[in-house]
């Protein structure tokens, strides 16, 4: 997955869906928005719901862990 930093505050984030999302429901996935210092994560079904925010380093560590076989 590739993240492109978005400019602006959290209300103006550019949300992207994983290229690995293969559900039959296009709204059934996780969305990510990146800024220079934070990665925001949300459930696409609840776009206005709670969000998880982590550092770019923590996100990279998670991606590495999640991609292990």
N, CA, C and O atoms as a GROMACS GRO file, in nm:
protein
  276
    1UNK      N    1   0.085  -0.116   0.000
    1UNK     CA    2   0.000   0.000   0.000
    1UNK      C    3   0.090   0.123   0.000
    1UNK      O    4   0.190   0.128   0.070
    2UNK      N    5   0.053   0.220  -0.078
    2UNK     CA    6   0.128   0.344  -0.085
    2UNK      C    7   0.043   0.456  -0.029
    2UNK      O    8  -0.075   0.469  -0.063
    3UNK      N    9   0.103   0.538   0.056
    3UNK     CA   10   0.034   0.652   0.113
    3UNK      C   11   0.092   0.780   0.057
    3UNK      O   12   0.214   0.794   0.046
    4UNK      N   13   0.005   0.874   0.024
    4UNK     CA   14   0.048   1.006  -0.019
    4UNK      C   15   0.005   1.104   0.089
    4UNK      O   16  -0.112   1.108   0.124
    5UNK      N   17   0.098   1.185   0.142
    5UNK     CA   18   0.060   1.282   0.244
    5UNK      C   19  -0.046   1.378   0.192
    5UNK      O   20  -0.038   1.424   0.078
    6UNK      N   21  -0.143   1.408   0.276
    6UNK     CA   22  -0.248   1.505   0.242
    6UNK      C   23  -0.220   1.635   0.315
    6UNK      O   24  -0.173   1.635   0.428
    7UNK      N   25  -0.248   1.744   0.250
    7UNK     CA   26  -0.230   1.875   0.313
    7UNK      C   27  -0.356   1.912   0.390
    7UNK      O   28  -0.463   1.857   0.364
    8UNK      N   29  -0.343   2.003   0.483
    8UNK     CA   30  -0.461   2.054   0.552
    8UNK      C   31  -0.489   1.985   0.683
    8UNK      O   32  -0.411   1.901   0.728
    9UNK      N   33  -0.602   2.020   0.743
    9UNK     CA   34  -0.637   1.962   0.873
    9UNK      C   35  -0.718   1.834   0.854
    9UNK      O   36  -0.743   1.792   0.741
   10UNK      N   37  -0.759   1.773   0.964
   10UNK     CA   38  -0.826   1.642   0.959
   10UNK      C   39  -0.957   1.645   0.882
   10UNK      O   40  -0.997   1.543   0.827
   11UNK      N   41  -1.024   1.759   0.875
   11UNK     CA   42  -1.150   1.766   0.801
   11UNK      C   43  -1.127   1.772   0.650
   11UNK      O   44  -1.221   1.752   0.573
   12UNK      N   45  -1.004   1.798   0.608
   12UNK     CA   46  -0.972   1.809   0.466
   12UNK      C   47  -0.877   1.698   0.419
   12UNK      O   48  -0.806   1.715   0.320
   13UNK      N   49  -0.876   1.588   0.488
   13UNK     CA   50  -0.784   1.480   0.454
   13UNK      C   51  -0.826   1.411   0.325
   13UNK      O   52  -0.944   1.406   0.291
   14UNK      N   53  -0.727   1.360   0.254
   14UNK     CA   54  -0.752   1.281   0.133
   14UNK      C   55  -0.750   1.134   0.174
   14UNK      O   56  -0.643   1.077   0.197
   15UNK      N   57  -0.867   1.074   0.182
   15UNK     CA   58  -0.879   0.935   0.227
   15UNK      C   59  -0.861   0.841   0.108
   15UNK      O   60  -0.915   0.864   0.000
   16UNK      N   61  -0.785   0.734   0.130
   16UNK     CA   62  -0.764   0.634   0.026
   16UNK      C   63  -0.801   0.496   0.081
   16UNK      O   64  -0.789   0.471   0.201
   17UNK      N   65  -0.844   0.410  -0.007
   17UNK     CA   66  -0.875   0.271   0.030
   17UNK      C   67  -0.762   0.182  -0.015
   17UNK      O   68  -0.693   0.211  -0.113
   18UNK      N   69  -0.742   0.076   0.056
   18UNK     CA   70  -0.637  -0.019   0.023
   18UNK      C   71  -0.661  -0.082  -0.113
   18UNK      O   72  -0.774  -0.116  -0.149
   19UNK      N   73  -0.554  -0.097  -0.187
   19UNK     CA   74  -0.564  -0.167  -0.316
   19UNK      C   75  -0.591  -0.315  -0.294
   19UNK      O   76  -0.624  -0.386  -0.389
   20UNK      N   77  -0.576  -0.363  -0.172
   20UNK     CA   78  -0.602  -0.503  -0.139
   20UNK      C   79  -0.747  -0.527  -0.097
   20UNK      O   80  -0.786  -0.642  -0.073
   21UNK      N   81  -0.828  -0.422  -0.088
   21UNK     CA   82  -0.966  -0.437  -0.049
   21UNK      C   83  -1.043  -0.502  -0.163
   21UNK      O   84  -1.058  -0.443  -0.270
   22UNK      N   85  -1.091  -0.624  -0.141
   22UNK     CA   86  -1.158  -0.698  -0.248
   22UNK      C   87  -1.299  -0.743  -0.210
   22UNK      O   88  -1.351  -0.838  -0.267
   23UNK      N   89  -1.359  -0.675  -0.116
   23UNK     CA   90  -1.494  -0.709  -0.074
   23UNK      C   91  -1.593  -0.678  -0.186
   23UNK      O   92  -1.568  -0.591  -0.269
   24UNK      N   93  -1.704  -0.749  -0.187
   24UNK     CA   94  -1.808  -0.720  -0.286
   24UNK      C   95  -1.878  -0.588  -0.256
   24UNK      O   96  -1.943  -0.531  -0.343
   25UNK      N   97  -1.864  -0.538  -0.134
   25UNK     CA   98  -1.921  -0.409  -0.096
   25UNK      C   99  -1.809  -0.306  -0.096
   25UNK      O  100  -1.718  -0.314  -0.013
   26UNK      N  101  -1.814  -0.208  -0.187
   26UNK     CA  102  -1.705  -0.112  -0.199
   26UNK      C  103  -1.687  -0.026  -0.075
   26UNK      O  104  -1.583   0.037  -0.058
   27UNK      N  105  -1.788  -0.022   0.013
   27UNK     CA  106  -1.776   0.055   0.136
   27UNK      C  107  -1.729  -0.029   0.254
   27UNK      O  108  -1.727   0.020   0.367
   28UNK      N  109  -1.692  -0.152   0.231
   28UNK     CA  110  -1.654  -0.245   0.336
   28UNK      C  111  -1.502  -0.256   0.345
   28UNK      O  112  -1.445  -0.359   0.310
   29UNK      N  113  -1.438  -0.149   0.392
   29UNK     CA  114  -1.292  -0.154   0.403
   29UNK      C  115  -1.243  -0.047   0.499
   29UNK      O  116  -1.321   0.030   0.556
   30UNK      N  117  -1.114  -0.044   0.515
   30UNK     CA  118  -1.048   0.056   0.597
   30UNK      C  119  -0.994   0.163   0.504
   30UNK      O  120  -0.944   0.134   0.395
   31UNK      N  121  -1.002   0.288   0.547
   31UNK     CA  122  -0.947   0.398   0.470
   31UNK      C  123  -0.835   0.464   0.550
   31UNK      O  124  -0.838   0.468   0.673
   32UNK      N  125  -0.737   0.514   0.478
   32UNK     CA  126  -0.619   0.576   0.538
   32UNK      C  127  -0.603   0.717   0.482
   32UNK      O  128  -0.628   0.740   0.364
   33UNK      N  129  -0.562   0.810   0.567
   33UNK     CA  130  -0.524   0.944   0.523
   33UNK      C  131  -0.393   0.979   0.593
   33UNK      O  132  -0.381   0.962   0.715
   34UNK      N  133  -0.298   1.027   0.518
   34UNK     CA  134  -0.166   1.057   0.576
   34UNK      C  135  -0.136   1.206   0.572
   34UNK      O  136  -0.164   1.273   0.473
   35UNK      N  137  -0.078   1.255   0.679
   35UNK     CA  138  -0.022   1.388   0.685
   35UNK      C  139   0.126   1.369   0.718
   35UNK      O  140   0.166   1.257   0.749
   36UNK      N  141   0.208   1.471   0.712
   36UNK     CA  142   0.350   1.450   0.741
   36UNK      C  143   0.378   1.387   0.877
   36UNK      O  144   0.476   1.313   0.890
   37UNK      N  145   0.295   1.412   0.979
   37UNK     CA  146   0.324   1.359   1.111
   37UNK      C  147   0.227   1.257   1.165
   37UNK      O  148   0.247   1.206   1.275
   38UNK      N  149   0.120   1.226   1.090
   38UNK     CA  150   0.016   1.138   1.142
   38UNK      C  151  -0.047   1.056   1.030
   38UNK      O  152  -0.063   1.104   0.918
   39UNK      N  153  -0.081   0.932   1.063
   39UNK     CA  154  -0.161   0.849   0.972
   39UNK      C  155  -0.295   0.828   1.040
   39UNK      O  156  -0.302   0.781   1.154
   40UNK      N  157  -0.403   0.863   0.970
   40UNK     CA  158  -0.538   0.850   1.022
   40UNK      C  159  -0.601   0.725   0.960
   40UNK      O  160  -0.583   0.699   0.841
   41UNK      N  161  -0.674   0.648   1.040
   41UNK     CA  162  -0.737   0.524   0.995
   41UNK      C  163  -0.884   0.531   1.035
   41UNK      O  164  -0.917   0.567   1.148
   42UNK      N  165  -0.973   0.494   0.940
   42UNK     CA  166  -1.116   0.492   0.971
   42UNK      C  167  -1.185   0.377   0.898
   42UNK      O  168  -1.132   0.323   0.802
   43UNK      N  169  -1.303   0.342   0.946
   43UNK     CA  170  -1.388   0.242   0.883
   43UNK      C  171  -1.469   0.314   0.776
   43UNK      O  172  -1.538   0.412   0.806
   44UNK      N  173  -1.462   0.268   0.652
   44UNK     CA  174  -1.531   0.336   0.543
   44UNK      C  175  -1.683   0.338   0.561
   44UNK      O  176  -1.750   0.426   0.507
   45UNK      N  177  -1.737   0.242   0.636
   45UNK     CA  178  -1.881   0.240   0.661
   45UNK      C  179  -1.924   0.347   0.762
   45UNK      O  180  -2.040   0.385   0.767
   46UNK      N  181  -1.829   0.394   0.840
   46UNK     CA  182  -1.858   0.495   0.942
   46UNK      C  183  -1.760   0.610   0.928
   46UNK      O  184  -1.682   0.639   1.019
   47UNK      N  185  -1.764   0.676   0.813
   47UNK     CA  186  -1.668   0.781   0.782
   47UNK      C  187  -1.665   0.894   0.885
   47UNK      O  188  -1.562   0.956   0.906
   48UNK      N  189  -1.777   0.919   0.949
   48UNK     CA  190  -1.782   1.023   1.051
   48UNK      C  191  -1.764   0.968   1.192
   48UNK      O  192  -1.773   1.041   1.290
   49UNK      N  193  -1.738   0.839   1.200
   49UNK     CA  194  -1.719   0.774   1.329
   49UNK      C  195  -1.579   0.794   1.383
   49UNK      O  196  -1.504   0.879   1.335
   50UNK      N  197  -1.544   0.716   1.483
   50UNK     CA  198  -1.412   0.730   1.546
   50UNK      C  199  -1.300   0.699   1.448
   50UNK      O  200  -1.316   0.621   1.354
   51UNK      N  201  -1.187   0.761   1.472
   51UNK     CA  202  -1.067   0.741   1.390
   51UNK      C  203  -0.950   0.705   1.480
   51UNK      O  204  -0.940   0.750   1.594
   52UNK      N  205  -0.865   0.625   1.426
   52UNK     CA  206  -0.741   0.590   1.494
   52UNK      C  207  -0.631   0.675   1.431
   52UNK      O  208  -0.625   0.686   1.309
   53UNK      N  209  -0.546   0.735   1.512
   53UNK     CA  210  -0.433   0.809   1.459
   53UNK      C  211  -0.304   0.751   1.517
   53UNK      O  212  -0.295   0.724   1.637
   54UNK      N  213  -0.207   0.733   1.430
   54UNK     CA  214  -0.078   0.678   1.470
   54UNK      C  215   0.033   0.755   1.400
   54UNK      O  216   0.008   0.829   1.304
   55UNK      N  217   0.153   0.738   1.448
   55UNK     CA  218   0.268   0.801   1.382
   55UNK      C  219   0.300   0.723   1.254
   55UNK      O  220   0.266   0.606   1.243
   56UNK      N  221   0.364   0.788   1.158
   56UNK     CA  222   0.404   0.716   1.037
   56UNK      C  223   0.493   0.594   1.068
   56UNK      O  224   0.484   0.492   0.999
   57UNK      N  225   0.577   0.604   1.168
   57UNK     CA  226   0.663   0.491   1.206
   57UNK      C  227   0.579   0.374   1.258
   57UNK      O  228   0.603   0.259   1.221
   58UNK      N  229   0.481   0.404   1.344
   58UNK     CA  230   0.393   0.298   1.396
   58UNK      C  231   0.314   0.233   1.283
   58UNK      O  232   0.296   0.112   1.282
   59UNK      N  233   0.268   0.314   1.187
   59UNK     CA  234   0.192   0.260   1.073
   59UNK      C  235   0.282   0.169   0.990
   59UNK      O  236   0.240   0.060   0.951
   60UNK      N  237   0.404   0.212   0.962
   60UNK     CA  238   0.498   0.130   0.884
   60UNK      C  239   0.526  -0.002   0.956
   60UNK      O  240   0.533  -0.107   0.892
   61UNK      N  241   0.542   0.004   1.088
   61UNK     CA  242   0.563  -0.119   1.166
   61UNK      C  243   0.442  -0.212   1.156
   61UNK      O  244   0.458  -0.333   1.143
   62UNK      N  245   0.322  -0.156   1.162
   62UNK     CA  246   0.200  -0.236   1.151
   62UNK      C  247   0.192  -0.301   1.013
   62UNK      O  248   0.162  -0.420   1.004
   63UNK      N  249   0.217  -0.227   0.908
   63UNK     CA  250   0.212  -0.280   0.772
   63UNK      C  251   0.312  -0.394   0.757
   63UNK      O  252   0.280  -0.497   0.698
   64UNK      N  253   0.431  -0.377   0.810
   64UNK     CA  254   0.532  -0.484   0.804
   64UNK      C  255   0.480  -0.608   0.877
   64UNK      O  256   0.490  -0.719   0.824
   65UNK      N  257   0.426  -0.589   0.997
   65UNK     CA  258   0.373  -0.702   1.075
   65UNK      C  259   0.257  -0.770   1.004
   65UNK      O  260   0.251  -0.893   0.998
   66UNK      N  261   0.164  -0.690   0.950
   66UNK     CA  262   0.045  -0.744   0.887
   66UNK      C  263   0.076  -0.820   0.757
   66UNK      O  264  -0.001  -0.906   0.715
   67UNK      N  265   0.188  -0.788   0.694
   67UNK     CA  266   0.221  -0.851   0.566
   67UNK      C  267   0.305  -0.977   0.583
   67UNK      O  268   0.340  -1.042   0.484
   68UNK      N  269   0.339  -1.012   0.707
   68UNK     CA  270   0.416  -1.134   0.730
   68UNK      C  271   0.330  -1.257   0.702
   68UNK      O  272   0.211  -1.258   0.735
   69UNK      N  273   0.387  -1.356   0.644
   69UNK     CA  274   0.314  -1.482   0.618
   69UNK      C  275   0.318  -1.572   0.737
   69UNK      O  276   0.261  -1.682   0.732
   0.00000   0.00000   0.00000
